[in-house]
Amino acid sequence: MSVKEFAFVTGNTFPVRDALRAMGSTWSSDERGWYVPMERLEEAEELIRNAPKNEPRGKSGRKRWGR
């Protein structure tokens, strides 16, 4: 049995969460970040670095104007 190593990453991950999951990453709600397999770390960091910026939205999911 081999031990798999992970790195912890944070940042603007919401827009790329599905891609992070697909590469075997695991979300930690307690720590508010992702555990990414070491062999996919560079790919994950690039995804996060190039992720589109989140826009503020209200509870309805629509853009909030004037706030």
C-alpha positions as CSV (number, residue, x, y, z in Angstrom):
1,M,0.0,0.0,0.0
2,S,1.4,3.4,-1.0
3,V,0.7,6.6,0.9
4,K,-0.6,9.5,-1.2
5,E,0.7,12.9,-0.5
6,F,-1.5,16.1,-0.7
7,A,-0.9,19.8,-0.7
8,F,-3.3,22.3,0.8
9,V,-4.4,25.2,-1.5
10,T,-6.8,28.1,-1.0
11,G,-7.8,31.2,-3.1
12,N,-10.4,31.8,-5.7
13,T,-11.3,28.2,-6.0
14,F,-15.1,28.3,-6.4
15,P,-15.1,28.8,-10.2
16,V,-12.8,25.8,-10.7
17,R,-14.1,23.5,-8.0
18,D,-15.4,20.9,-10.5
19,A,-12.0,20.7,-12.1
20,L,-10.3,20.4,-8.7
21,R,-12.6,17.5,-7.8
22,A,-11.9,15.8,-11.1
23,M,-8.2,15.8,-10.5
24,G,-8.8,14.0,-7.1
25,S,-8.8,17.0,-4.8
26,T,-10.9,17.0,-1.6
27,W,-12.6,20.1,-0.1
28,S,-12.1,20.8,3.6
29,S,-15.0,22.8,4.9
30,D,-13.3,23.2,8.3
31,E,-10.1,24.7,6.8
32,R,-11.9,26.3,3.8
33,G,-9.5,24.9,1.2
34,W,-8.6,22.0,-1.0
35,Y,-6.3,19.0,-0.5
36,V,-4.7,18.4,-3.9
37,P,-2.7,15.4,-4.9
38,M,1.0,16.4,-5.0
39,E,1.3,15.1,-8.6
40,R,-1.4,17.6,-9.7
41,L,-0.4,20.6,-7.6
42,E,1.1,22.7,-10.5
43,E,-2.0,22.1,-12.6
44,A,-4.3,23.1,-9.7
45,E,-2.3,26.2,-8.9
46,E,-2.5,27.3,-12.6
47,L,-6.3,26.7,-12.6
48,I,-6.7,28.8,-9.5
49,R,-4.4,31.5,-10.7
50,N,-6.4,31.8,-14.0
51,A,-9.9,31.4,-12.5
52,P,-12.4,34.1,-13.4
53,K,-13.1,36.5,-10.6
54,N,-16.3,36.0,-8.5
55,E,-18.9,38.6,-8.9
56,P,-21.0,39.6,-5.9
57,R,-24.4,38.1,-6.0
58,G,-27.5,38.4,-3.8
59,K,-29.5,35.4,-2.4
60,S,-31.5,35.2,-5.7
61,G,-28.3,34.6,-7.7
62,R,-28.6,37.8,-9.6
63,K,-26.0,40.5,-9.7
64,R,-26.3,43.1,-6.9
65,W,-26.4,46.6,-8.3
66,G,-25.7,49.7,-6.2
67,R,-24.0,48.0,-3.3
